[in-house]
């Protein structure tokens, strides 16, 4: 067995998703929710305040995706929703902030669905004696619910979401955290993802092998230098590569 540990990205690799955080209905519904809970916002006012607060919590600058050496900070999105309550002098604990975030996600989500063969791939790897990990740039309050809803949460030996750790791919600290905590030898492990910078360059920087699969939501970029490159989504082929069967 060449790869004892298989590390997966989620969105765009195992799961197809589309969200729209600009749709007017989202901000109308969210403003109504804030008003019900003591924070009087108009929809456009709330939208502006949300993106302003995100920028502030990110440190005032957007991450340079093309620079693999930059440490990409990651925020906890529930703290944004909590701050928006406090901006209107409304009391809000973390439980209310999380519920607000869940409403936000539900209203901004156009669709979410697994790519064909994803569950079978994860099951096949574990049946083959390989360990399966999730390393995703994602918000915990969104993604853990979605993993459960899709029925794949228990197919991973461990789940690492960037909002839980304060850094995200391609920051090598995020990769090294997983490797260190789980005793993973880079020479016996592979990263599977759909982003040439975050997944592939990040993985190679810490000595991991890498498998790139271009999906419908991959960034527009040249094909990266990876050990394996699939120019279209084919999780059946990914399974053959990783299991050798």
N, C-alpha and C positions, 0 to 999 in steps of 0.2 A: 504494500500500500504506500503510494508516494506521499499522499497528503493525509496526515492523521487528523488535522484540524482544518475545517472549512469555514471561513468567515464571510458572511453575507452582508451586503447592503440590503435595504428594504425597498424603498420607493423607487420605481424604475428598474428594479432588478427582480424582485419576487412579486411585487404588487404594483399594479397600474392605478394611478390616482390623478384626479384633476380637481383643483380648487380655484376659487375666484374670490379674492378678498376685496374686490372693488365693486361688486354688485350692489346696487342701491338697497335692495331688499334686505341684505345682510345687515346694513347699518340701521335701517329702520327697525328691524326686529331687535337688534342689540340695544338701540337707544330706548326702546320700549321696556326692555328688561332692566336696564339701568334705572329708568324712572320708577319702575315698580319697587326697586330696592333703594330708593332714596337719593339717586344721583341724576339730576335733570340735565340730560343732553339732548341736543338736536342731532339728527343722523350725521350730517356733514361735520358738525363740531366734534362728535365722537370719533369719526373716522380720522380727522386731522390729529386729534389728541392721541389716538392709538398709535399712529405711525410716528408721531413726535416722541412718544414715550419709548417706543421700541428703539429708535435711533439713540436716545439718551442712554438707555440701558446697555446698548451695544458699544457705548463709548464714543458715539458721535461719528463713526465711520463705518462704511460698509466693508465687509471682508473682500480682499482682492483674490477672487477665485483663481485667477491665473497664476498666482504666486504660491507655489507649494511650500515655501519656507515661512510664510506668515502663520502665526498662531491665531486661529480663528476663535474669537470668544463666542460663547453660546449662553444665552439667557434662559431663565425659566419664565415661560410666557404667562403663567398664572400671576406672577408678580406685576406684569404689565396691567392685567385686568384689575388687580387689587389697587394699583396706583391710580387708575382712572376713577375708582370710587372715592379715593382719598382726595383727589383733585377737586371734587365737589363736596368735600367735608362729610362724606358718607362713610359710616363704619362698615368695614368688610373684612372678615377673617379669610383665611386661606380656603376654607371649604366653599364659601360663596364665590371666591375668585376662580376656583377650579370649575365649579358649575357654570360660571360665566364663560370660561374658556371652552367648555364642552358645547355650550350653545353656539358660540362663535364658530367652532369647527363644523358643527352640523349644518349651519346656515351657509358656510362658505364651500362646503363639499359638493361638487357636482357628481362625482362617482368615485368609488373605490372597489377594486376587484383584483383577485390574484391572477397572475399570468398562468396560462395553461401549463400544467405539469409541476407547479411550484411545490405543492404539498407532497406529491409523489417523490420529488427530488429529495426533499429533506428527510422523508421516511426512508428512502433507499440508502442515503448516506449513513444514517444511524444504524440501519440493519446491517450495513457493511462494516460496522465497528468504528466508523469515523465520528468525530465530534463536530457539532454544528453550532456556530455562534452568530449572533446578530450584532453588527456594529453600524449604527445608523445615525445620521444627522437628523434628529427628530425631537419633537416635544413629547415628553413622557405622558402628559395628560391627554394628548391626542392618540399617540401611537399604541399605548398599552390597551386601550379600549378597542382599537382597530384590529390589533393582533388577535384579541379574544374573539371579536366578531367574525373574523375571517377563519377562525379555527386553527391557527398555526402557532399560537403562543407557546404551546407545550412541545413543539417540535424542535425547539432550540435548547442546547445545553446551558446557555446563558444569553442574556439580552443586555446590551450596552447602548443607551440612548444619550446623545450628547447633552441634552438639557440637565441630565442627572450629574454630569461631571464637569461642566463649565468649559469644555473645549470640544471641538468637532473636527472631523476629517477636512483637510489633509494634515492637520496638526499631529505630528508624530507622537505627542503625549497621549492622545486618545488611543492610538494603536498600541503603544507600549503599556498602557494601563491594562488592557485586555491580556496581552501576552504575559505580563508579570503576574497578574492575579490568578490566571488560569494555568500557569506553567506551560505555556505554549512555546515550542521551539520554532523560530521563524523558518528554518530550513525544511520543516515538515508541515508547513501550513500555507494556505493560499487564500487570497482575498478575491471575492467575486462581486463585481459591481458594474454599473452602467455609466460611471463618470470618470473620464480619463485623468482628471486632476485629483479630485477628492478620494476616489477609490484606488486608482491604479498608481499614480505617482506617490500618494501617501503610503500605500502598501510597500512599494519598492524601496522607499526611503528607510524602512525599518527591516528590510531583508526578507519580506514575504514574496512568494510567487503571486502572480496576479492573472485573473481571467476577466477580460472585458467583454461585455455583451451590450451591443447597441440596441436600445429600446426606443419606443415612441416618445419617451420623455427624456432621453439622453440630451445633454448639452450639445449644441452645434459646435463641433470641434474635430480636428483631425483624429484619425485612429491613433490611440496611444501605443507606446511600446509596452506590451504585456506578453506574458508567456503564452497566452492563448487569446485570440481575438475573434469574436463572432460578430459579424456585421449586421445581424438581425437577431431578434429575440428567438431563442430556441433552447428552452430549459431541458428538453430531452437530450440535446447534444451536450449541455453542461453536465448532465447526469453521467453520460458516457465518459466524459473527460475525467470527472472527479472519482468515479467508482472504478473506472477501467473495465466496465461491463457494457 
